Amino acid sequence: MSSNDSRFVHRCNCNPIGSTNGQCDITTGQCECQPGVSGLHCDRCEVNFFGFSASGCKPCDCDPEGSSSGQCKDDGRCECRPGFVGARCDMCEENYFYNRSVPGCQQCPSCYGLVRDKVNQQRQKLHDLQTLIDNLGSGQETVSDKAFEDRLKEAEKAIAELLDEAQASKDLDRGLMDRLDTLNNTLTTQWKRLQGIRNTVDDTGAQADRARNRVQDAESLIDRARQELDKAKDAISKVDIKPPSGTGEPNNMTLLAEEARRLAEKHKTESEQIEKIAKDANDTSTKAYNLLLKTLEGESLDRPGDRGAEQEV
């Protein structure tokens, strides 16, 4: 090609996303496009396609009867005719039904509206009940055992009323009943958790009472030991030591030594008892503390699992 013909040479300018390799036809300039992509430079989706990307465009696949057009939106959802719903407009909306003898979705008889309204009311109650259960153990404020129990009773009453209404409705869908059963099981779990906390608190209180009683016993023994020591001091101050006589009878010094030995043995026994009671009291207090700590740790581990189950419901 001569230098005079260079003005007739043009770049392909193929879209780097929509084209396969950036090459074009040397005559027409048409680039090679990805599936579902069109245009001279492969820069847009074909008609009735969406989702321009490096892998091409996807077909809208709109239902010809339910959609008003074969072209969908950027998110792939089709424009539906009245009475149709769904991403492809291939389903009848609530309170409508499909009749093959008549084109389109037909509205249900007016009597069905009563059932629909009742179901919507139950769905709203179910949503409110789910919110109530989700907030049982959540929130930044501190909730007392009494307040927690009141919330559980409120949720239990709401579930009972909703179950009665659901069972009385002949046309209630099974999915709603399953959700009610799941909520009921969640409430039962909350009751069991509350009972477990109560039992743990009761056990901790009982062990603390036993520890206090043993401390009181130790204090009583200490008081008795002090009294005995005071008696010994008083006896020593009154001792009149006399020289031993030749009769061989024990003098005051001998009697005092025996009395001191007896008191020493008695004090040793009582000190051993005090030490044992103090050790038992310390062990009981430690057990009570560990039991309460274990309960608090179990509560922190249960919340995410409860909270996750409730969200799944």
C-alpha positions in Angstrom: 0.0 0.0 0.0 1.4 3.4 -1.0 1.9 6.3 1.4 -0.9 8.1 -0.5 -3.4 5.4 0.6 -2.6 5.7 4.3 -5.4 8.1 4.9 -7.9 5.3 4.3 -6.6 3.1 7.1 -8.7 3.2 10.3 -8.3 1.7 13.7 -10.8 -1.1 14.7 -11.6 0.5 18.1 -13.2 -2.7 19.4 -14.6 -2.5 22.9 -12.1 -4.4 25.1 -15.0 -5.8 27.2 -17.5 -6.7 24.5 -15.1 -8.0 21.8 -13.3 -11.3 21.8 -9.8 -10.3 20.7 -9.9 -6.6 19.5 -9.6 -7.6 15.9 -12.1 -6.5 13.2 -13.0 -7.3 9.6 -10.6 -5.4 7.3 -13.4 -4.5 4.9 -16.4 -3.8 7.1 -14.6 -2.9 10.4 -17.0 -5.2 12.3 -15.3 -6.5 15.5 -15.7 -10.0 16.8 -18.2 -9.9 19.7 -18.8 -11.9 22.8 -22.1 -13.9 22.9 -25.1 -11.7 23.2 -23.1 -8.6 22.3 -23.7 -6.5 19.2 -22.6 -3.3 17.5 -19.8 -2.5 15.1 -17.4 -2.1 18.0 -19.1 -4.7 20.3 -20.2 -2.0 22.8 -23.7 -3.0 23.7 -26.0 -6.0 24.3 -28.2 -7.4 21.7 -32.0 -6.8 21.8 -33.6 -8.8 24.6 -30.2 -9.4 26.4 -28.7 -7.8 29.5 -25.6 -7.7 31.7 -22.8 -6.3 29.4 -19.6 -8.0 30.6 -16.4 -9.7 29.5 -18.3 -12.9 29.2 -21.0 -11.4 27.0 -24.6 -10.6 27.6 -27.3 -12.9 29.1 -30.7 -13.5 27.5 -33.6 -11.8 29.3 -35.9 -14.8 28.8 -39.0 -12.9 29.6 -42.2 -14.9 29.5 -44.0 -13.9 26.3 -47.5 -14.0 27.9 -46.7 -12.4 31.3 -44.2 -9.7 30.1 -45.1 -6.5 28.3 -41.8 -6.6 26.4 -39.0 -9.0 25.6 -36.4 -6.5 26.8 -35.6 -6.6 30.5 -34.1 -4.0 32.8 -30.4 -3.8 33.7 -30.9 -6.2 36.6 -32.5 -8.8 34.4 -36.1 -8.3 35.6 -38.8 -8.1 33.0 -41.7 -5.6 32.8 -44.8 -7.6 33.8 -48.4 -7.3 32.6 -51.1 -6.7 35.2 -51.6 -9.8 37.4 -48.1 -11.3 36.7 -45.1 -11.2 38.9 -41.6 -12.7 39.1 -38.3 -11.9 37.5 -39.5 -13.4 34.2 -43.2 -12.4 34.7 -44.0 -16.1 34.7 -46.2 -16.3 37.9 -49.5 -14.9 38.9 -49.5 -12.4 41.8 -51.3 -13.0 45.0 -55.1 -13.1 44.7 -54.8 -14.0 40.9 -54.8 -17.4 39.2 -54.0 -18.7 35.7 -56.7 -20.1 33.5 -55.6 -21.7 30.3 -58.9 -20.9 28.6 -58.4 -17.2 29.1 -55.2 -15.3 28.4 -53.4 -13.7 31.4 -53.8 -14.1 35.1 -57.4 -13.7 36.3 -58.4 -12.1 39.6 -59.8 -14.5 42.2 -63.4 -14.3 43.3 -64.1 -11.5 45.9 -64.7 -14.1 48.6 -61.1 -15.1 48.5 -60.2 -11.5 49.5 -61.4 -12.3 53.0 -58.9 -15.2 53.3 -56.1 -13.1 51.8 -56.8 -10.3 54.3 -56.8 -12.8 57.2 -53.5 -14.3 56.0 -52.0 -10.8 55.7 -53.0 -10.0 59.3 -51.4 -13.2 60.5 -48.2 -12.4 58.6 -48.1 -9.0 60.2 -48.6 -10.6 63.7 -45.9 -13.1 62.9 -43.5 -10.3 61.9 -44.3 -8.4 65.2 -43.8 -11.6 67.1 -40.4 -12.3 65.4 -39.3 -8.7 66.4 -40.4 -9.3 70.0 -38.4 -12.6 70.2 -35.3 -11.0 68.5 -35.3 -8.3 71.2 -35.7 -10.7 74.2 -32.0 -10.9 75.0 -30.7 -8.0 72.9 -30.4 -4.3 73.5 -27.9 -2.2 75.3 -30.0 -1.7 78.4 -29.7 -4.1 81.4 -32.8 -6.4 81.7 -33.7 -7.9 85.0 -34.9 -11.5 85.5 -38.4 -10.2 86.1 -38.4 -8.1 82.9 -37.0 -11.0 80.9 -39.7 -13.3 82.3 -42.4 -10.7 81.4 -41.1 -10.5 77.9 -41.2 -14.3 77.6 -44.7 -14.4 78.9 -45.8 -11.8 76.4 -44.2 -13.7 73.5 -45.8 -17.0 74.7 -49.2 -15.4 74.8 -48.8 -13.9 71.3 -47.7 -17.3 69.9 -50.7 -19.1 71.6 -53.1 -16.6 70.1 -51.5 -16.8 66.7 -51.6 -20.6 66.7 -55.3 -20.6 67.6 -56.0 -18.3 64.7 -53.9 -20.3 62.3 -55.4 -23.6 63.2 -58.9 -22.1 62.8 -58.1 -20.9 59.3 -58.7 -23.7 56.8 -56.8 -22.1 53.9 -53.7 -21.1 55.9 -50.5 -22.2 54.1 -48.3 -24.8 55.6 -45.2 -22.5 55.5 -46.8 -20.1 58.0 -47.5 -23.1 60.4 -43.9 -24.2 60.1 -42.7 -20.7 61.0 -45.0 -20.7 64.0 -43.7 -24.0 65.2 -40.1 -22.7 64.9 -40.9 -19.6 66.9 -42.6 -21.8 69.5 -39.4 -24.0 69.8 -37.3 -20.8 70.1 -39.5 -19.6 73.0 -39.1 -23.0 74.7 -35.4 -22.7 74.5 -35.5 -19.2 76.0 -37.6 -20.6 79.0 -35.1 -23.4 79.5 -32.2 -20.9 79.5 -34.0 -18.8 82.1 -34.6 -21.8 84.3 -31.0 -22.8 84.0 -29.9 -19.4 85.2 -32.3 -19.5 88.1 -31.0 -23.0 89.2 -27.4 -21.8 89.0 -28.2 -18.7 91.0 -30.0 -20.8 93.6 -27.0 -23.2 93.8 -24.6 -20.3 94.2 -26.7 -18.7 96.9 -26.9 -22.1 98.8 -23.1 -22.5 98.7 -22.5 -18.9 99.8 -24.9 -19.5 102.8 -22.9 -22.7 103.7 -19.7 -20.7 103.5 -21.1 -18.0 105.8 -22.2 -20.6 108.3 -18.7 -22.1 108.4 -17.1 -18.7 108.8 -19.4 -18.1 111.8 -18.4 -21.4 113.3 -14.8 -20.5 112.9 -15.4 -17.2 114.6 -17.1 -18.9 117.5 -14.2 -21.3 118.0 -11.8 -18.4 117.9 -13.8 -16.6 120.6 -13.8 -19.8 122.7 -10.0 -20.1 122.3 -9.5 -16.5 123.4 -11.6 -17.1 126.5 -9.5 -20.2 127.3 -6.4 -18.2 126.9 -7.7 -15.5 129.2 -8.5 -18.2 131.8 -5.0 -19.5 131.5 -3.5 -16.1 131.9 -5.6 -15.5 135.0 -4.6 -18.9 136.5 -0.9 -18.2 135.9 -1.2 -14.8 137.7 -2.7 -16.5 140.7 -0.1 -19.3 141.0 1.8 -19.5 144.3 4.9 -21.5 143.8 6.1 -23.3 147.0 9.2 -25.3 147.5 8.6 -29.0 147.2 8.0 -30.9 150.5 9.4 -34.2 151.3 6.1 -36.0 151.2 6.3 -36.6 147.4 3.0 -34.9 146.7 2.8 -32.7 143.6 3.3 -29.0 144.3 1.6 -26.0 142.6 4.3 -26.0 139.8 3.5 -29.6 138.8 -0.2 -28.9 138.8 0.3 -25.8 136.7 2.4 -27.7 134.2 -0.3 -30.3 133.8 -3.0 -27.7 133.4 -0.9 -25.9 130.8 -0.3 -29.1 128.9 -4.0 -29.9 128.9 -4.9 -26.4 127.7 -2.2 -26.6 125.0 -3.7 -29.9 123.7 -7.2 -28.4 123.8 -6.1 -25.3 121.9 -4.2 -27.4 119.3 -7.4 -29.4 118.7 -9.5 -26.3 118.4 -7.0 -24.6 116.1 -7.1 -27.7 113.8 -10.9 -27.4 113.7 -10.6 -23.7 112.9 -8.2 -24.4 110.1 -10.5 -27.1 108.6 -13.6 -24.9 108.8 -11.7 -22.0 107.2 -10.5 -24.2 104.4 -14.0 -25.6 103.8 -15.4 -22.1 103.7 -12.8 -21.0 101.2 -13.4 -24.1 99.0 -17.2 -23.4 99.1 -16.7 -19.8 98.1 -14.4 -20.8 95.3 -16.9 -23.3 94.0 -19.7 -20.7 94.1 -17.5 -18.2 92.2 -16.5 -20.7 89.6 -20.1 -21.9 89.1 -21.3 -18.3 88.6 -18.4 -17.6 86.2 -19.2 -20.7 84.2 -22.9 -19.6 83.9 -22.0 -16.2 82.7 -19.6 -17.6 80.1 -22.3 -20.1 78.9 -24.7 -17.1 78.5 -22.2 -15.2 76.3 -21.7 -18.3 74.1 -25.5 -19.1 73.8 -26.5 -15.6 72.6 -24.9 -15.8 69.2 -26.3 -19.3 68.6 -29.8 -18.2 69.7 -29.5 -15.0 67.9 -28.5 -16.9 64.7 -31.4 -19.4 64.9 -33.9 -16.6 65.4 -32.6 -14.7 62.4 -32.9 -17.8 60.3 -36.5 -18.2 61.4 
